[in-house]
């Protein structure tokens, strides 16, 4: 399904995430060996939030990044946006999610005023955007001067001895297990394909810089198959 482009791709991705929303968190734990919880803690630490900060999480899904933010900073004002309503519906009953303001929104056209957040985060969403540079431009627009954009995302695996094993796991094991658990094998075929077609950390860094972010850095995780990028306004 990754051959789809523009509105067709957006429509497919929205429907796909709606179908798997009830199993999304379980599959995240399985696919990452539970490490995604620690990565989200890193994202919030890198956001460098001050007292009463306002935090926007784009493509928030079930809100795990914002729940982690409230654990570390109980006074933070949290806003989650996602274009798949069903994903946010699954997040609302979670413990710690009662202080999150949820918004159904297109990441390419965020419904927030300029310079209204101290930090903007995203987790495993950017590779699904049909215009990644525009998405980062929007994140920069709603960010206050000096604020940070933090992006947690799977990376194209480097060409090393582990690459074949990683690709086998994502292209064969993930669709099989995802299909068994969710009944939506096509969704867990799309997700590995989206990784195979995604960017290296350096390529994503360039896109963030083209969108106007400065001092963009990244750190690799999980044997270089995941990265956290940070950029400043």
MIVO-615056 format. One record per atom (N, C-alpha, C): residue in one letter; x, y negated, z. Coordinates in steps of 0.02 Angstrom, whole numbers, padded with zeros to 5 digits, always signed. Example, Ala and Ser with C-alpha at 12.3 -4.5 7.8 and 13.67 -1.06 7.14 Angstrom:
# residues 2
A+00660+00284+00390A+00615+00225+00390A+00660+00165+00390S+00642+00112+00354S+00684+00053+00357S+00645-00002+00394
END
This chain:
# residues 233
X+00040+00061+00000X+00000+00000+00000X+00042-00063+00000X+00109-00057+00008X+00150-00116+00011X+00158-00149-00057X+00132-00117-00111X+00135-00151-00176X+00084-00206-00181X+00035-00207-00136X-00015-00261-00136X+00018-00327-00118X-00007-00380-00148X+00021-00446-00137X-00034-00496-00120X-00015-00552-00090X-00061-00608-00078X-00122-00588-00038X-00180-00615-00056X-00242-00603-00018X-00260-00529-00013X-00245-00489-00065X-00260-00417-00062X-00221-00384-00006X-00157-00401-00001X-00116-00372+00052X-00141-00394+00121X-00156-00459+00127X-00180-00485+00191X-00244-00449+00212X-00289-00438+00165X-00352-00404+00180X-00340-00332+00202X-00294-00298+00167X-00279-00229+00185X-00249-00225+00255X-00200-00269+00270X-00166-00267+00335X-00216-00282+00391X-00261-00331+00379X-00311-00347+00430X-00355-00287+00445X-00379-00254+00393X-00422-00195+00402X-00384-00138+00434X-00320-00129+00416X-00280-00075+00444X-00272-00083+00519X-00254-00144+00541X-00244-00155+00612X-00310-00150+00650X-00365-00168+00619X-00430-00159+00651X-00444-00085+00664X-00425-00042+00615X-00439+00029+00622X-00396+00063+00675X-00334+00040+00683X-00289+00073+00731X-00285+00036+00797X-00326-00015+00808X-00319-00057+00868X-00324-00017+00932X-00366+00035+00932X-00374+00075+00993X-00314+00118+01010X-00269+00129+00963X-00211+00172+00974X-00145+00134+00967X-00149+00069+00956X-00089+00030+00939X-00037+00032+00996X-00058+00021+01057X-00011+00018+01113X+00022+00086+01125X-00017+00140+01121X+00010+00207+01131X+00063+00222+01078X+00049+00205+01015X+00098+00218+00962X+00160+00175+00970X+00152+00113+00993X+00212+00072+01006X+00257+00104+01057X+00228+00131+01111X+00269+00163+01162X+00305+00224+01132X+00268+00263+01092X+00298+00323+01064X+00353+00306+01014X+00340+00258+00970X+00388+00242+00916X+00452+00211+00943X+00448+00178+01001X+00507+00144+01028X+00536+00179+01089X+00506+00235+01108X+00528+00268+01169X+00517+00226+01231X+00467+00182+01228X+00452+00138+01284X+00496+00077+01289X+00544+00069+01244X+00591+00013+01248X+00558-00053+01230X+00501-00052+01196X+00469-00115+01177X+00450-00157+01238X+00439-00125+01295X+00423-00162+01356X+00482-00205+01377X+00542-00176+01375X+00602-00214+01393X+00616-00269+01343X+00603-00256+01279X+00615-00307+01228X+00570-00368+01239X+00508-00355+01259X+00463-00411+01272X+00487-00452+01332X+00516-00418+01381X+00544-00456+01438X+00600-00501+01414X+00641-00476+01368X+00695-00517+01339X+00666-00577+01301X+00613-00566+01263X+00582-00620+01225X+00563-00677+01272X+00531-00661+01328X+00509-00714+01374X+00568-00748+01407X+00619-00710+01425X+00679-00742+01454X+00711-00791+01404X+00713-00770+01340X+00742-00813+01289X+00699-00875+01274X+00635-00873+01291X+00590-00930+01279X+00609-00989+01324X+00644-00975+01379X+00668-01029+01423X+00611-01074+01446X+00559-01045+01472X+00499-01082+01491X+00509-01119+01557X+00488-01181+01558X+00489-01221+01618X+00423-01219+01654X+00416-01257+01709X+00353-01259+01746X+00295-01283+01703X+00238-01249+01708X+00177-01268+01672X+00187-01272+01596X+00233-01231+01570X+00245-01230+01498X+00185-01202+01461X+00178-01222+01397X+00127-01194+01353X+00160-01148+01303X+00135-01087+01300X+00165-01035+01258X+00113-01009+01209X+00132-01007+01145X+00091-00977+01092X+00123-00913+01069X+00084-00859+01066X+00107-00796+01037X+00068-00783+00973X+00103-00784+00916X+00073-00776+00850X+00070-00701+00833X+00016-00679+00801X+00005-00608+00788X+00009-00570+00854X-00028-00594+00902X-00021-00571+00971X-00044-00499+00982X-00086-00473+00937X-00110-00405+00945X-00150-00397+01009X-00127-00353+01053X-00161-00341+01117X-00132-00382+01174X-00089-00430+01158X-00067-00479+01207X-00010-00461+01252X+00028-00409+01236X+00080-00386+01282X+00134-00439+01296X+00153-00479+01247X+00204-00530+01259X+00178-00582+01309X+00115-00601+01301X+00087-00652+01346X+00077-00625+01416X+00058-00562+01422X+00051-00531+01488X+00119-00530+01523X+00172-00515+01486X+00239-00517+01514X+00258-00588+01534X+00239-00638+01494X+00253-00708+01511X+00221-00727+01577X+00159-00705+01588X+00124-00722+01650X+00154-00685+01710X+00185-00627+01699X+00220-00593+01753X+00281-00634+01775X+00319-00659+01726X+00380-00696+01741X+00366-00767+01763X+00313-00797+01735X+00296-00868+01749X+00221-00873+01759X+00196-00862+01820X+00123-00862+01831X+00089-00927+01814X+00127-00982+01810X+00095-01047+01795X+00095-01064+01721X+00122-01020+01678X+00124-01035+01607X+00054-01035+01577X+00042-01080+01530X-00021-01082+01493X-00012-01041+01429X-00049-00987+01423X-00038-00940+01369X-00095-00942+01318X-00076-00943+01254X-00123-00942+01199X-00101-00887+01151X-00147-00843+01133X-00132-00790+01085X-00173-00799+01022X-00141-00793+00964X-00178-00797+00901X-00164-00735+00859X-00215-00712+00824X-00209-00654+00781X-00266-00656+00731X-00254-00632+00670X-00310-00632+00622X-00350-00567+00623X-00332-00522+00669X-00371-00461+00679X-00406-00464+00746X-00469-00481+00745X-00509-00491+00805X-00509-00427+00848X-00512-00370+00815X-00518-00306+00852X-00457-00293+00896X-00397-00315+00874X-00337-00306+00914X-00342-00346+00979X-00363-00408+00974X-00369-00450+01034X-00424-00424+01080X-00477-00397+01052X-00530-00368+01093X-00503-00312+01137X-00456-00273+01111X-00425-00220+01150X-00380-00248+01205X-00353-00308+01195X-00309-00338+01244X-00344-00372+01301X-00404-00397+01290X-00439-00438+01340X-00450-00402+01407X-00467-00337+01408X-00478-00304+01473X-00415-00286+01511X-00356-00295+01482X-00294-00274+01514X-00282-00313+01579X-00251-00280+01627X-00231-00314+01688X-00181-00368+01671X-00193-00429+01696X-00149-00485+01683X-00168-00526+01623X-00219-00505+01585X-00238-00541+01524X-00293-00592+01536X-00316-00598+01598X-00375-00640+01610X-00360-00715+01601X-00297-00734+01600X-00280-00806+01592X-00258-00823+01521X-00264-00776+01475X-00245-00788+01405X-00304-00820+01368X-00290-00872+01330X-00339-00901+01284X-00328-00868+01216X-00379-00834+01189X-00373-00795+01128X-00403-00835+01070X-00369-00834+01012X-00393-00870+00953X-00385-00826+00891X-00438-00817+00853X-00433-00784+00788X-00405-00836+00739X-00347-00823+00711X-00314-00874+00670X-00268-00843+00618X-00259-00879+00564X-00212-00860+00511X-00144-00889+00529X-00093-00846+00531X-00026-00869+00550X+00002-00921+00501X-00025-00924+00441X-00001-00972+00391X-00035-01040+00398X-00088-01043+00438X-00126-01105+00449X-00150-01107+00521X-00105-01119+00567X-00123-01116+00638X-00168-01174+00658X-00221-01161+00695X-00271-01212+00711X-00253-01252+00774X-00189-01274+00778X-00166-01310+00837X-00132-01375+00816X-00136-01427+00858X-00104-01490+00841X-00028-01485+00839X+00003-01533+00805X+00076-01537+00804X+00104-01543+00875X+00161-01512+00886X+00200-01521+00947X+00158-01507+01010X+00122-01451+01011X+00078-01436+01067X+00102-01378+01110X+00159-01345+01093X+00183-01288+01132X+00257-01296+01147X+00277-01270+01205X+00348-01271+01225X+00387-01213+01194X+00353-01160+01175X+00385-01103+01143X+00333-01066+01102X+00356-01033+01048X+00313-00992+01006X+00347-00924+00997X+00311-00871+01011X+00339-00804+01006X+00299-00762+00955X+00329-00707+00934X+00294-00657+00894X+00330-00590+00904X+00291-00537+00900X+00319-00470+00909X+00292-00422+00857X+00335-00399+00812X+00317-00349+00762X+00260-00372+00717X+00260-00436+00700X+00208-00462+00656X+00233-00494+00593X+00294-00521+00595X+00319-00562+00540X+00323-00523+00475X+00341-00460+00478X+00349-00422+00415X+00282-00412+00379X+00226-00423+00415X+00160-00417+00384X+00134-00481+00353X+00169-00537+00365X+00146-00602+00338X+00160-00605+00263X+00114-00632+00225X+00124-00635+00153X+00171-00692+00133X+00182-00741+00177X+00229-00796+00165X+00265-00810+00231X+00321-00777+00240X+00356-00782+00305X+00383-00851+00318X+00410-00884+00267X+00436-00951+00277X+00381-00999+00299X+00323-00995+00267X+00267-01037+00286X+00245-01023+00358X+00246-00959+00378X+00228-00942+00447X+00275-00975+00497X+00340-00975+00482X+00388-01008+00526X+00381-01084+00523X+00363-01110+00466X+00351-01183+00462X+00293-01203+00508X+00241-01162+00509X+00185-01175+00553X+00205-01170+00627X+00246-01120+00642X+00269-01113+00711X+00311-01173+00732X+00353-01196+00686X+00393-01255+00701X+00348-01317+00709X+00297-01323+00668X+00253-01382+00671X+00220-01389+00740X+00195-01333+00767X+00158-01337+00831X+00205-01337+00891X+00270-01333+00879X+00320-01330+00932X+00343-01400+00951X+00352-01411+01017X+00378-01475+01040X+00453-01480+01023X+00478-01541+01013X+00550-01549+01001X+00591-01517+01057X+00642-01479+01038X+00682-01444+01088X+00657-01375+01105X+00595-01359+01083X+00566-01294+01098X+00596-01238+01055X+00579-01177+01073X+00608-01119+01040X+00555-01075+01006X+00574-01047+00949X+00537-00994+00916X+00575-00929+00927X+00541-00878+00953X+00573-00814+00966X+00535-00760+00929X+00571-00723+00888X+00541-00672+00844X+00571-00603+00860X+00530-00558+00884X+00549-00488+00894X+00523-00448+00835X+00568-00414+00800X+00547-00379+00739X+00593-00321+00723X+00564-00270+00693X+00604-00214+00667X+00646-00239+00609X+00707-00214+00604X+00753-00234+00551X+00765-00176+00503X+00783-00194+00443X+00805-00142+00395X+00866-00108+00425X+00866-00042+00430X+00922-00008+00463X+00987-00015+00423X+01043-00027+00458X+01107-00034+00423X+01128+00033+00392X+01172+00028+00344X+01197+00089+00310X+01253+00119+00352X+01232+00165+00397X+01281+00199+00438X+01258+00272+00447X+01291+00309+00491X+01276+00380+00500X+01206+00392+00527X+01178+00342+00564X+01113+00351+00594X+01056+00333+00547X+01071+00298+00492X+01018+00275+00447X+00974+00332+00422X+01001+00389+00398X+00957+00443+00373X+00909+00469+00427X+00933+00473+00489X+00891+00498+00543X+00835+00449+00559X+00852+00384+00559X+00802+00333+00572X+00749+00334+00517X+00770+00338+00454X+00722+00339+00399X+00679+00401+00401X+00708+00458+00418X+00669+00520+00423X+00615+00512+00477X+00636+00484+00534X+00588+00475+00589X+00531+00429+00568X+00547+00373+00538X+00495+00324+00520X+00452+00347+00461X+00483+00379+00413X+00446+00396+00352X+00409+00463+00357X+00431+00508+00402X+00400+00574+00407X+00366+00585+00474X+00402+00573+00529X+00375+00588+00595X+00320+00539+00614X+00332+00473+00604X+00283+00423+00624X+00216+00432+00588X+00214+00440+00521X+00149+00451+00489X+00113+00513+00515X+00151+00567+00528X+00120+00629+00551X+00090+00619+00621X+00130+00592+00668X+00105+00583+00736X+00051+00529+00738X+00061+00475+00701X+00010+00422+00699X-00056+00447+00671X-00052+00490+00620X-00113+00519+00592X-00149+00564+00641X-00110+00604+00679X-00141+00648+00729X-00176+00608+00783X-00143+00556+00808X-00169+00518+00864X-00227+00473+00844X-00219+00438+00788X-00268+00387+00770X-00318+00409+00716X-00301+00462+00679X-00342+00482+00623X-00334+00436+00563X-00282+00393+00565X-00272+00343+00512X-00201+00352+00484X-00190+00407+00449X-00123+00421+00424X-00099+00367+00375X-00145+00337+00336X-00124+00287+00288X-00093+00226+00323X-00120+00209+00383X-00093+00152+00420X-00021+00166+00441X-00008+00226+00464X+00059+00243+00487X+00104+00266+00430X+00078+00264+00369X+00120+00267+00310X+00140+00197+00289X+00092+00150+00293X+00107+00080+00277X+00161+00052+00323X+00157+00065+00388X+00204+00034+00435X+00277+00052+00419X+00294+00116+00408X+00363+00131+00388X+00382+00099+00321X+00336+00097+00273X+00351+00065+00209X+00367-00009+00219X+00330-00041+00265X+00342-00112+00278X+00411-00124+00308X+00436-00075+00345X+00504-00080+00372X+00555-00071+00317X+00543-00020+00274X+00590-00006+00220X+00598-00066+00174X+00544-00105+00166X+00546-00163+00121X+00565-00228+00157X+00575-00224+00223X+00586-00286+00260X+00659-00309+00254X+00676-00358+00295X+00738-00394+00287X+00791-00372+00337X+00853-00388+00321X+00906-00381+00369X+00901-00440+00418X+00933-00436+00476X+00933-00493+00522X+00960-00557+00491X+01011-00551+00449X+01039-00611+00417X+00989-00642+00368X+00952-00600+00331X+00902-00626+00284X+00845-00661+00321X+00824-00633+00378X+00771-00666+00417X+00797-00731+00447X+00859-00733+00468X+00889-00794+00494X+00887-00850+00441X+00901-00833+00379X+00900-00883+00325X+00830-00910+00315X+00779-00867+00318X+00710-00889+00310X+00691-00938+00366X+00711-00922+00427X+00696-00966+00484X+00730-01034+00475X+00791-01033+00449X+00826-01096+00437X+00794-01136+00381X+00771-01102+00329X+00736-01137+00275X+00671-01169+00299X+00641-01139+00351X+00580-01166+00379X+00593-01226+00425X+00656-01244+00434X+00672-01303+00473X+00697-01290+00544X+00705-01227+00563X+00730-01211+00630X+00806-01216+00631X+00832-01235+00688X+00904-01247+00695X+00934-01198+00746X+01000-01192+00743X+01037-01150+00791X+01008-01080+00795X+00990-01052+00738X+00959-00985+00736X+01011-00932+00751X+00997-00892+00801X+01040-00836+00820X+00997-00774+00826X+01030-00716+00830X+00993-00655+00841X+01036-00605+00878X+01003-00558+00910X+01039-00501+00939X+01005-00437+00917X+01045-00387+00903X+01020-00323+00879X+01006-00277+00939X+00955-00234+00930X+00935-00187+00982X+00924-00119+00950X+00920-00068+00992X+00902+00000+00970X+00943+00021+00909X+01009+00021+00918X+01055+00042+00865X+01044+00002+00800X+01032-00063+00808X+01025-00110+00753X+00962-00101+00711X+00912-00068+00738X+00849-00060+00701X+00796-00110+00723X+00811-00149+00774X+00767-00202+00799X+00810-00263+00813X+00782-00322+00804X+00819-00384+00820X+00772-00435+00851X+00801-00477+00894X+00767-00535+00921X+00802-00597+00894X+00765-00638+00856X+00791-00701+00829X+00766-00759+00871X+00808-00808+00881X+00789-00869+00917X+00810-00930+00875X+00764-00976+00867X+00779-01039+00833X+00750-01098+00872X+00780-01157+00863X+00758-01216+00899X+00731-01268+00852X+00687-01311+00879X+00662-01368+00842X+00702-01429+00864
END
